[in-house]
């Protein structure tokens, strides 16, 4: 797949919009691997006592389609403190039909890099 990731600009993310993505599926990796793949997290704080680290991203497809999604450590205590421990990260997305596309893209990146 010819695509690339980009961060959703922080100014476009509000407290309300942070909860707009519904859980779709899991991705596995360490915090350090996620930072190498995705860049610095958009947020690294405790959110509603459930999430401690979160990336808000776009997957930009070659046909011009842009899929907004998030990756976060729901209900896992401070993934960023255990940087080399494998964590089950959640992929949150608005459209379930796009969930598999995002999941496969991120999984392929992990397999290529690690």
C-alpha positions as CSV (number, residue, x, y, z in Angstrom):
1,X,0.0,0.0,0.0
2,X,1.4,3.4,-1.0
3,X,0.4,5.6,1.9
4,X,1.9,7.6,4.7
5,X,1.0,8.8,8.2
6,X,0.8,12.4,9.5
7,X,-0.1,13.8,12.9
8,X,-3.5,15.5,13.3
9,X,-2.6,19.1,14.2
10,X,-3.1,19.7,17.9
11,X,-5.1,22.8,17.3
12,X,-7.8,20.6,15.6
13,X,-8.2,18.3,18.6
14,X,-10.5,19.4,21.4
15,X,-11.4,17.6,24.6
16,X,-14.8,16.7,22.9
17,X,-13.2,15.3,19.7
18,X,-10.8,13.1,21.7
19,X,-13.6,10.7,22.4
20,X,-14.9,10.6,18.8
21,X,-13.0,7.4,17.8
22,X,-14.6,4.1,18.7
23,X,-12.4,1.1,19.5
24,X,-11.9,-1.1,16.4
25,X,-9.1,-3.5,17.1
26,X,-5.7,-4.0,18.8
27,X,-2.1,-3.5,17.8
28,X,0.8,-4.9,19.8
29,X,4.2,-3.2,20.4
30,X,6.3,-1.4,22.9
31,X,6.0,2.3,23.6
32,X,9.5,2.8,22.1
33,X,8.4,1.0,18.9
34,X,5.3,3.2,18.7
35,X,7.3,6.4,19.0
36,X,9.7,5.2,16.3
37,X,6.8,4.5,14.0
38,X,4.3,7.3,14.9
39,X,6.5,10.1,16.4
40,X,5.9,11.7,19.7
41,X,2.4,11.1,21.2
42,X,-0.2,13.7,20.9
43,X,-1.0,13.2,24.6
44,X,0.9,11.7,27.4
45,X,-1.4,12.1,30.4
46,X,-4.0,10.2,32.3
47,X,-7.4,10.7,30.5
48,X,-10.6,9.7,32.3
49,X,-8.5,7.3,34.4
50,X,-8.2,5.0,31.4
51,X,-5.6,6.3,28.8
52,X,-2.0,7.4,29.5
53,X,-0.6,7.8,26.0
54,X,-2.4,8.6,22.7
55,X,-1.5,9.4,19.1
56,X,-4.0,11.1,16.8
57,X,-3.1,10.5,13.2
58,X,-4.2,10.5,9.6
59,X,-3.5,7.7,7.2
60,X,-3.1,9.4,3.9
61,X,-3.9,7.1,1.0
62,X,-2.6,7.4,-2.5
63,X,-6.1,8.1,-3.9
64,X,-6.3,11.2,-1.7
65,X,-8.5,9.7,1.0
66,X,-7.5,10.6,4.5
67,X,-8.5,8.3,7.4
68,X,-8.4,9.9,10.9
69,X,-7.7,7.5,13.8
70,X,-6.0,7.2,17.2
71,X,-3.8,4.7,18.9
72,X,-3.9,4.6,22.7
73,X,-3.1,2.4,25.7
74,X,-6.6,2.1,27.1
75,X,-6.6,0.7,30.7
76,X,-2.9,0.0,30.8
77,X,-1.0,1.9,33.4
78,X,1.5,4.3,32.0
79,X,2.8,2.5,28.9
80,X,5.4,5.3,28.4
81,X,7.0,4.4,31.8
82,X,7.6,0.8,30.7
83,X,9.1,1.7,27.3
84,X,10.3,-1.8,26.3
85,X,7.3,-3.8,27.5
86,X,4.9,-5.1,24.9
87,X,1.6,-3.4,25.3
88,X,-1.8,-4.0,23.7
89,X,-2.6,-0.7,22.1
90,X,-6.1,0.1,20.9
91,X,-6.9,1.5,17.5
92,X,-9.8,4.0,17.6
93,X,-11.5,5.0,14.4
94,X,-14.8,6.6,13.3
95,X,-15.5,4.1,10.5
96,X,-15.3,0.4,11.1
97,X,-14.8,-0.1,7.4
98,X,-11.5,1.8,7.6
99,X,-10.3,-0.1,10.7
100,X,-8.8,-3.0,8.8
101,X,-7.0,-0.7,6.4
102,X,-5.4,1.2,9.3
103,X,-4.6,-2.0,11.3
104,X,-2.9,-3.7,8.3
105,X,-0.9,-0.6,7.5
106,X,0.4,-0.2,11.1
107,X,1.0,-4.0,11.4
108,X,3.1,-3.9,8.2
109,X,5.1,-1.0,9.5
110,X,5.8,-2.9,12.8
111,X,6.8,-6.1,10.9
112,X,9.1,-4.1,8.5
113,X,10.9,-2.1,11.2
114,X,11.1,-4.6,14.1
